[in-house]
Amino acid sequence: MNNEVKICLITGASSGIGYAIAKSLNNRGYKLILSARRLEQLNELKS
C-alpha cells in the first residue's frame, strides 16, 4: 500500500506550460504549491 503524498511546486502556473503542468498533475492526485505573477489567472486555475 502506497501512502506517499505527492507534492509539486510549480512556478509560472498562471499560463502556458506551467498552467498545463498544474492541471495535469492535479488530475493525477498531486498536492500543488503554485506561484505566479498574475493573481487573477492563478485564482482561475485554483477553481
C-alpha positions as CSV (number, residue, x, y, z in Angstrom):
1,M,0.0,0.0,0.0
2,N,1.4,3.3,-1.1
3,N,0.5,6.2,1.3
4,E,3.0,8.7,-0.1
5,V,1.7,12.2,-0.6
6,K,2.9,13.6,-3.9
7,I,3.7,17.3,-3.8
8,C,4.9,19.6,-6.6
9,L,6.0,23.2,-6.6
10,I,5.2,25.0,-9.9
11,T,6.4,28.5,-10.7
12,G,4.7,30.3,-13.6
13,A,1.5,28.5,-13.1
14,S,-0.8,31.2,-14.4
15,S,-0.3,30.4,-18.1
16,G,1.5,28.4,-20.7
17,I,3.4,25.3,-19.8
18,G,3.2,25.9,-16.0
19,Y,-0.6,26.1,-16.3
20,A,-0.8,22.9,-18.3
21,I,1.5,21.0,-15.9
22,A,-0.5,22.2,-12.9
23,K,-3.8,20.9,-14.4
24,S,-2.2,17.6,-15.4
25,L,-0.6,16.9,-12.0
26,N,-3.8,17.9,-10.2
27,N,-5.7,15.3,-12.3
28,R,-3.1,12.8,-11.1
29,G,-3.7,13.4,-7.5
30,Y,-0.7,15.7,-6.7
31,K,-0.9,18.3,-4.0
32,L,0.3,21.5,-5.6
33,I,2.1,24.6,-4.5
34,L,1.6,27.2,-7.2
35,S,3.2,30.6,-7.8
36,A,2.7,33.2,-10.5
37,R,2.8,36.9,-11.2
38,R,-0.8,37.1,-12.3
39,L,-3.0,36.6,-9.3
40,E,-6.3,36.7,-11.3
41,Q,-5.2,33.8,-13.6
42,L,-3.8,31.9,-10.6
43,N,-7.2,32.1,-8.8
44,E,-8.9,30.9,-12.0
45,L,-6.6,27.8,-12.0
46,K,-7.3,27.3,-8.3
47,S,-11.1,26.9,-9.0
